[in-house]
Amino acid sequence: MEKRRLEYIDVAKGVGIIAIMLGHMGFADAGGANVIRPLVNQFHVPIFYVIAGMFLSTRKPLGVFIGEKARRLLVPYVVTCAVMGVFVVACQAIGGATKPPTIWESANAFLGAVLWGAGIPHGTLPQGVGYVGAIWFLEALFVALLETRLLVSARLNDGVRLGISVALALVALGTQRLLLLPFNVQPGLFGGLYVMIGYLYRTYVGLDWRPCWWLLAALCVCCGVSYAYGLVVSCVTPSVAHGLLGFGASLCACLLVLGFSQLVAERLAPLAHVLSFFGQHSLTVLCVHLCCLNLGMRLVALSVSLQLFVSPTANLVRAVDLVLQLSLCALVAKGHALMVARTDSGRKS
C-alpha cells in the first residue's frame, strides 16, 4: 500500500510539471489562442501546493524546518538565476542587448527580476524591474509552507487555521493590486490556502482514499465546463476568475489529477514509470525548463525542425521544443540523481 501511495503522488507531480511545460510551449489554434494553457491552468501549480500540504510535517523544530526548505527551494532558485545571469551578462557584453532570445532587455532588468521574483509582467512592479519567469514558484512555495507550518504548530483548531489561511489569501488578492511585494509574498500567501487544504485532506480524508468512478466522471465534467467558461486560477499574480467558482474548479481539477494518478499507478505501469520519474525530479525539471525557455531553446528547436521537415509549422516547432526540453530535463535529472547517490554512499562509507 505504501509503495502504491508514494508512486501515485510522484505520478501526480509528473502530470503537474509536464502540464507546466505544455502551458509554456504556446500551442495555438488557427486564431493564435493558446489552446492548452486554459486547461492546465486549472491545476498545474495548485497541485504542487496541495501535495506539499499533504506531506507537511511538524516533527522537526521550526528552525530545522526553515533550513531544510530554504536549502531545497531557495538554493535552487539562486543557482538557476546565477546560470541565467551568466548568459545574460555574456549576451550583453557580446551584442549589447540580451534579447532575443531572453526575456530581459538589460542586465539591470534581470537583476531586478531576480531580487523581486515576479513570475510575469505586472502593473504594480517598480519601474525598471523585470520578471523572472517560472522560477517564481520556489519562493512562493517557501512562503506558503512557512505560513502553513506556523498555523499548524499553533494551538488552534483546524477551522480557525483554515479561516486564517482564507483571510491571508484574500489579503494577497487585494494588496497585489496596489504593489506586488518582493519574494513572492502574495503568491505565497495565496498558495498557503492550497497547502492548508492539502494538509486537511491528509488529516480528514487520508492519503489512501480513492475517488469512485462516478466522482471521477463528475470531476471530468466539472473540468470540461471550467475549461469552456474560462474558470481558471492564476497563482503567479494571485487572481481568481469568477470568484469562488474558479477556486472550486481548481480544487476539483487537483482531485481529478490525484484520482487519475492512482489509476495510472495501478494499471498503466509504463506510463506511471515515466510520469513518476519526472515527478520525483520535478524541482530539477522546473529549473532546467526555465533555463530552456529563457536562453533560446526555441531557436534550437527551429533549427532542428528545418532540418527534419520541409516546412515546419509553428506548432510543430513547439512540439520539437517540448521534446528537446523533456530530453534535456531527463538527462540533467538522471545526472543529478547519480551525483546525489554517490554523495550519499560516500557519506555512509
Secondary structure, DSSP 8 states (H G I E B T S, - for coil): -HHHHHHHHHHHHHHHHHHHHHHHHT-B-TTS-BSSHHHHTTTTTHHHHHHHHHT---SS-HHHHHHHHIIIIIHHHHHHHHHHHHHHHHHHHHHSS-TTTSS-SSHHHHHHHHHH--SS--TTS-TT-----TTHHHHHHHHHHHHHHHHHHSS--HHHHHHHHHHHHHHHHHHTTT---GGGHHHHHHHHHHHHHHHHHHHHT-TT----HHHHHHHHHHHHHHHHHT--EETTTTEETTTHHHHHHHHHHHHHHHHHHHHHHHH-HHHHHHHHHHHHTHHHHHHHHHHHHHTTHHHHHHHHHHHH-SS--HHHHHHHHHHHHHHHHHHHHHHHHHHHHHHHHHHH-
